[in-house]
Amino acid sequence: MPLKEKIESGEHIVLGEFETPKGADFSRLLKNANQVKGRLDALVIPEMANSVMKASSLGGCVFLQMNGFETVFQVCCRDRNRLALQGDVLAAAALGIPNIMAVSGEDIRYGDHPQAKAVYDLDLIQLVETIQKLQRGRDMAGIELSSAPEFFIGSTINAGAVGSGLDTEIENLQKMIEAGVEFVVTTPVFDLHQFQQFIKRIDTSQVAVIPTVLLLKSVGMARYIDRNIKNISIPSEMIRGIQKAPDRLKHCIQIAGELINQLKDMGMAGVMISTVGWEDKLPQVLNAANL
């Protein structure tokens, strides 16, 4: 059953984030995907996450689709103008990719090509509206297409925003829903109390909310995220637990498994598991969550 039908039927779904390589050899990508074949509902392929140059999301999606995996294609405002964005969307549809996820893209100054010029010809709302317009059979210039693409459309939302920032996130989410977004993937969630306050602001009957569970790799990574990454809070007892654990990696995997189950118990549409390049650890995370 396709991802769209699973979500619409109320089935709890599990996505896995798979980064493409910084190179032209996709064999490791396929090896890691095959290790969890049948255990994930779709594979999300980031478009140069953290502004680090890698093989494109479109290329990764096509490769994995050819090998029997359902994928989610990320299309990013940061790197392409409206011509290239529309061209990629049409190509993705022609190549059989069923799901698309509009993202803004992280600040290019913090990636590995800080001299690159960010594009942002379209903002996130405009990009979603453009995808919807293409689905209605016309491009941004109003010219009729020979055939229209069809996608299950998603985007992202900052689950850790507070105050006026949260108000802005909710306003933008409503605009995205009106523009055709059917699911949103959140920023990484660690503090469930904070996440509960966030989810109270959202009408989940209008949009499927899929929180991200990020696999921590060390106590240093946990502390860095908590201190330096805006709008992501990691409870101090979680950090202390990692520090005291005799096997810290095993403990981090257990944390991820517990978060997955707790978020499922909260009634979320699903989860996305992000391992930040440690896709080979995904089977262990799924085992910890009994998935």
C-alpha positions as CSV (number, residue, x, y, z in Angstrom):
1,M,0.0,0.0,0.0
2,P,1.5,3.4,-0.9
3,L,2.5,5.9,1.8
4,K,-0.5,8.2,1.0
5,E,-3.0,5.4,1.4
6,K,-1.5,4.2,4.6
7,I,-1.6,7.7,6.2
8,E,-5.1,8.3,5.0
9,S,-6.3,5.0,6.4
10,G,-4.8,5.9,9.8
11,E,-2.0,3.4,9.8
12,H,1.0,4.4,11.8
13,I,3.9,4.9,9.4
14,V,7.6,4.8,9.8
15,L,9.9,6.8,7.5
16,G,13.7,6.5,7.4
17,E,16.0,9.3,6.3
18,F,18.8,8.1,3.9
19,E,21.5,10.4,2.9
20,T,23.0,10.1,-0.6
21,P,26.8,9.8,-0.8
22,K,29.3,12.5,-1.4
23,G,30.3,10.6,-4.5
24,A,29.0,8.6,-7.5
25,D,28.9,5.2,-5.9
26,F,25.4,4.3,-4.5
27,S,26.2,0.8,-3.4
28,R,26.4,1.6,0.3
29,L,23.1,3.5,0.0
30,L,21.5,0.4,-1.4
31,K,23.1,-2.0,1.1
32,N,21.8,0.1,4.0
33,A,18.3,0.3,2.5
34,N,18.2,-3.4,1.9
35,Q,18.9,-4.0,5.6
36,V,15.5,-2.5,6.5
37,K,13.5,-3.5,3.4
38,G,9.9,-4.2,4.4
39,R,10.3,-2.5,7.8
40,L,10.0,1.1,6.6
41,D,7.0,2.6,4.7
42,A,9.2,5.0,2.7
43,L,12.7,6.4,2.5
44,V,13.2,10.2,2.8
45,I,16.1,11.4,0.7
46,P,17.4,14.8,1.9
47,E,18.5,17.4,-0.6
48,M,22.0,18.3,0.5
49,A,21.2,18.4,4.3
50,N,23.1,21.0,6.3
51,S,24.1,22.6,3.0
52,V,26.7,19.9,2.4
53,M,27.2,19.0,-1.2
54,K,26.1,15.4,-2.0
55,A,24.4,13.5,-4.8
56,S,20.9,15.0,-5.3
57,S,17.7,13.8,-3.7
58,L,16.2,13.2,-7.2
59,G,19.1,10.9,-8.1
60,G,18.9,9.0,-4.9
61,C,15.1,8.6,-5.2
62,V,15.3,7.3,-8.7
63,F,18.0,4.8,-7.8
64,L,16.1,3.5,-4.8
65,Q,12.8,3.4,-6.6
66,M,14.5,1.2,-9.3
67,N,15.5,-1.1,-6.6
68,G,12.0,-1.5,-5.1
69,F,11.7,1.2,-2.5
70,E,9.1,3.9,-2.1
71,T,10.8,7.3,-1.7
72,V,10.1,10.8,-0.7
73,F,11.8,13.4,-2.9
74,Q,12.9,16.6,-1.3
75,V,12.8,19.7,-3.4
76,C,14.6,22.7,-2.0
77,C,14.1,26.5,-2.3
78,R,17.8,27.2,-1.5
79,D,19.5,25.8,-4.6
80,R,17.3,26.3,-7.7
81,N,15.3,28.9,-9.4
82,R,11.7,28.5,-10.5
83,L,12.6,27.0,-13.8
84,A,14.9,24.3,-12.3
85,L,12.4,23.5,-9.5
86,Q,9.5,23.0,-11.9
87,G,11.8,20.9,-14.2
88,D,12.8,18.6,-11.2
89,V,9.2,18.2,-10.1
90,L,8.1,17.1,-13.6
91,A,11.1,14.8,-13.9
92,A,10.4,13.2,-10.5
93,A,6.8,12.5,-11.6
94,A,7.9,11.1,-14.9
95,L,10.3,8.7,-13.1
96,G,7.6,7.4,-10.8
97,I,8.4,9.1,-7.5
98,P,5.1,9.3,-5.7
99,N,5.9,11.6,-2.7
100,I,7.4,15.1,-2.6
101,M,8.5,17.2,0.3
102,A,9.1,20.9,-0.1
103,V,11.9,22.3,2.1
104,S,13.5,25.7,2.5
105,G,17.1,24.4,3.0
106,E,19.6,25.2,5.7
107,D,21.8,28.3,5.7
108,I,24.4,27.8,3.0
109,R,27.0,29.6,5.0
110,Y,27.3,26.7,7.4
111,G,27.8,24.0,4.7
112,D,31.0,22.9,2.9
113,H,30.5,25.4,0.1
114,P,30.0,28.7,1.9
115,Q,31.0,30.7,-1.2
116,A,27.9,29.3,-3.0
117,K,25.1,31.7,-3.7
118,A,21.7,30.8,-2.2
119,V,18.8,31.2,-4.7
120,Y,15.5,31.3,-2.9
121,D,13.7,32.4,-6.0
122,L,10.6,30.9,-4.4
123,D,9.9,30.7,-0.7
124,L,8.4,27.6,0.9
125,I,4.7,28.6,0.5
126,Q,5.3,29.6,-3.1
127,L,7.0,26.3,-3.8
128,V,4.1,24.3,-2.5
129,E,1.7,26.4,-4.5
130,T,3.8,25.8,-7.6
131,I,3.7,22.0,-7.1
132,Q,-0.1,22.3,-6.8
133,K,-0.3,24.4,-9.9
134,L,1.7,21.8,-11.8
135,Q,-0.7,19.2,-10.6
136,R,-3.6,21.2,-12.0
137,G,-1.8,21.1,-15.4
138,R,-0.1,24.5,-15.8
139,D,3.3,25.9,-15.0
140,M,4.0,29.1,-13.2
141,A,3.7,31.1,-16.5
142,G,0.2,29.7,-16.9
143,I,1.2,27.5,-19.9
144,E,-0.6,24.2,-20.2
145,L,1.4,21.1,-19.6
146,S,1.2,18.0,-21.9
147,S,0.5,16.0,-18.7
148,A,0.2,16.8,-15.1
149,P,2.3,15.3,-12.2
150,E,0.6,13.8,-9.2
151,F,2.2,13.7,-5.7
152,F,1.5,13.2,-2.1
153,I,2.8,16.5,-0.9
154,G,4.6,17.2,2.4
155,S,6.8,19.8,4.0
156,T,8.5,20.6,7.3
157,I,7.6,22.4,10.5
158,N,9.7,23.6,13.5
159,A,8.2,21.7,16.5
160,G,10.5,23.5,18.9
161,A,9.5,27.1,18.1
162,V,8.2,29.1,21.0
163,G,6.3,32.4,21.5
164,S,5.9,34.5,18.4
165,G,8.0,32.0,16.5
166,L,5.5,29.3,17.2
167,D,2.7,31.6,16.1
168,T,4.5,32.1,12.8
169,E,5.0,28.4,12.3
170,I,1.3,27.7,12.9
171,E,0.3,30.5,10.5
172,N,2.7,29.2,7.8
173,L,1.4,25.6,8.4
174,Q,-2.2,26.8,7.7
175,K,-1.0,28.4,4.5
176,M,0.7,25.2,3.4
177,I,-2.4,23.1,4.2
178,E,-4.5,25.5,2.1
179,A,-1.8,25.2,-0.7
180,G,-2.1,21.4,-0.7
181,V,0.3,20.0,1.9
182,E,-1.0,16.7,3.4
183,F,1.9,15.8,5.8
184,V,4.6,17.6,7.7
185,V,7.8,16.3,9.2
186,T,8.9,18.0,12.3
187,T,12.4,19.0,13.6
188,P,13.9,16.4,16.0
189,V,11.9,15.8,19.1
190,F,13.4,14.9,22.5
191,D,11.4,16.8,25.0
192,L,7.9,15.2,24.9
193,H,6.3,17.7,27.3
194,Q,7.4,20.6,25.0
195,F,6.2,18.6,21.9
196,Q,2.7,18.1,23.6
197,Q,2.4,21.9,23.9
198,F,3.2,22.3,20.2
199,I,0.8,19.6,19.0
200,K,-2.1,21.1,20.9
201,R,-1.9,24.0,18.5
202,I,-2.4,21.8,15.4
203,D,-5.5,20.3,14.0
204,T,-4.2,16.9,13.1
205,S,-7.4,16.1,11.2
206,Q,-6.2,18.6,8.5
207,V,-2.6,17.4,8.2
208,A,-0.6,14.3,9.2
209,V,2.2,15.3,11.7
210,I,5.3,13.1,11.6
211,P,7.8,13.9,14.3
212,T,11.5,13.2,13.7
213,V,13.4,10.9,16.0
214,L,17.1,11.7,15.7
215,L,19.6,9.0,16.8
216,L,22.1,10.6,19.1
217,K,25.7,9.4,18.6
218,S,27.3,10.5,21.8
219,V,26.9,12.7,24.9
220,G,28.9,15.4,23.1
221,M,26.5,15.4,20.3
222,A,23.6,15.7,22.7
223,R,25.1,18.6,24.6
224,Y,26.0,20.4,21.4
225,I,22.5,20.2,20.1
226,D,21.0,21.2,23.4
227,R,23.3,24.2,23.7
228,N,23.7,25.4,20.1
229,I,20.8,24.3,17.9
230,K,18.0,26.7,18.1
231,N,14.6,25.4,19.1
232,I,15.8,21.8,19.9
233,S,15.8,21.0,23.6
234,I,17.2,17.7,25.1
235,P,16.2,17.0,28.7
236,S,19.1,17.1,31.1
237,E,18.2,13.7,32.5
238,M,18.5,12.2,29.0
239,I,22.0,13.7,28.6
240,R,23.1,12.4,32.0
241,G,21.7,8.9,31.2
242,I,23.9,8.8,28.1
243,Q,26.9,9.9,30.1
244,K,26.4,7.2,32.8
245,A,25.7,4.4,30.4
246,P,28.3,1.7,30.1
247,D,27.5,1.3,26.4
248,R,26.6,4.8,25.2
249,L,25.7,3.8,21.6
250,K,23.4,1.1,22.8
251,H,21.8,3.6,25.2
252,C,21.3,6.1,22.4
253,I,19.6,3.5,20.3
254,Q,17.3,2.6,23.3
255,I,16.4,6.3,23.7
256,A,15.4,6.5,20.0
257,G,13.3,3.3,20.3
258,E,11.5,4.6,23.4
259,L,10.8,8.0,21.8
260,I,9.3,6.2,18.7
261,N,6.9,4.3,20.9
262,Q,6.0,7.3,23.1
263,L,5.2,9.4,20.0
264,K,3.1,6.5,18.6
265,D,1.2,6.4,21.9
266,M,0.5,10.1,21.6
267,G,-1.4,9.4,18.4
268,M,1.0,10.8,15.8
269,A,0.6,9.7,12.2
270,G,4.1,8.2,12.3
271,V,7.7,9.0,12.8
272,M,10.7,9.7,10.7
273,I,14.0,8.2,12.0
274,S,17.1,10.2,11.2
275,T,20.5,8.7,11.8
276,V,22.7,11.4,10.2
277,G,24.8,9.1,8.1
278,W,24.5,6.1,10.4
279,E,21.8,4.3,8.3
280,D,23.5,1.0,9.2
281,K,22.2,1.4,12.7
282,L,18.6,1.6,11.6
283,P,17.9,-2.1,12.1
284,Q,19.0,-1.7,15.8
285,V,16.7,1.3,16.2
286,L,13.8,-0.5,14.7
287,N,14.5,-3.5,17.0
288,A,14.6,-1.2,20.0
289,A,11.1,0.1,19.0
290,N,9.8,-3.5,18.3
291,L,9.1,-2.5,14.7
